[in-house]
Amino acid sequence: MRAERLLVVEDDDIVRGVLSDTLRSQGYEISCAGDGAEALKLLERDATDLILSDISMPRMDGYALYERVRARPEWISMPFVFLTALGQ
């Protein structure tokens, strides 16, 4: 049985590293992207079971990534979780 694969989308290297290391230590297989545009390229190449995405990122933010993911029939049911340091 393969480990569940998670895609972590976060522009901050330290936060991305901490999230990835923590999730790997729990047995998940992790892919990482620095923004939404990079995440879309990874999704085209590799299947994932869940997306964990920051909201505020350069080039393509989390909201735009979410809209692009939901626009694809093959990804429409993929779980998507927003992570943010924003206080709003």
C-alpha positions in Angstrom: 0.0 0.0 0.0 1.4 3.4 -1.0 1.7 6.3 1.4 -0.8 9.1 0.8 0.8 11.8 -1.3 0.4 15.5 -0.2 1.3 18.6 -2.1 2.5 21.4 0.0 2.3 24.8 -1.7 4.1 27.5 0.3 6.4 30.3 -0.8 8.3 30.6 2.5 11.2 28.1 2.5 11.3 27.6 6.3 7.5 27.1 6.6 7.5 24.7 3.6 10.4 22.8 5.1 8.8 22.5 8.6 5.5 21.3 7.1 7.2 18.8 4.8 9.4 17.4 7.5 6.5 17.1 10.0 4.2 15.4 7.4 7.0 13.0 6.2 7.6 12.0 9.8 4.0 10.9 10.0 4.4 8.7 6.9 3.1 10.9 4.1 4.9 11.2 0.8 5.4 14.9 0.1 5.8 17.1 -3.0 6.5 20.8 -2.7 5.9 23.9 -4.7 6.8 27.5 -4.1 3.6 29.0 -5.7 0.4 28.0 -7.5 2.0 28.0 -10.9 4.6 25.5 -9.8 2.0 23.4 -8.1 0.0 23.1 -11.3 3.0 21.8 -13.1 3.5 19.2 -10.4 -0.2 18.2 -10.5 0.1 17.6 -14.2 3.0 15.3 -13.6 2.1 13.4 -10.4 -1.1 12.4 -8.7 -1.7 13.8 -5.2 -4.3 12.9 -2.5 -4.5 16.4 -0.8 -3.3 19.9 -1.5 -2.1 22.1 1.5 -1.7 25.6 0.1 -0.7 29.0 1.5 -3.0 31.9 0.4 -0.5 34.8 -0.2 2.2 33.7 -2.7 3.8 35.4 -5.7 2.9 34.7 -9.4 -0.2 32.6 -8.5 -1.8 32.8 -5.0 -3.7 30.1 -3.3 -7.1 31.4 -4.4 -6.1 31.3 -8.0 -4.6 27.8 -7.6 -7.9 26.6 -6.0 -9.9 28.0 -8.9 -7.6 26.3 -11.5 -7.8 23.0 -9.6 -11.6 23.1 -9.4 -11.8 23.9 -13.1 -10.4 20.5 -14.0 -12.9 17.6 -13.9 -10.2 15.1 -12.9 -9.2 17.3 -9.9 -12.6 18.6 -8.8 -12.9 16.3 -5.8 -9.3 16.6 -4.7 -9.2 17.8 -1.0 -7.8 21.3 -0.8 -6.8 22.9 2.5 -5.7 26.6 2.9 -2.9 27.4 5.3 -2.2 31.1 6.2 -0.5 33.3 8.7 -3.0 36.1 7.9 -5.0 37.2 10.8 -8.2 37.8 8.9 
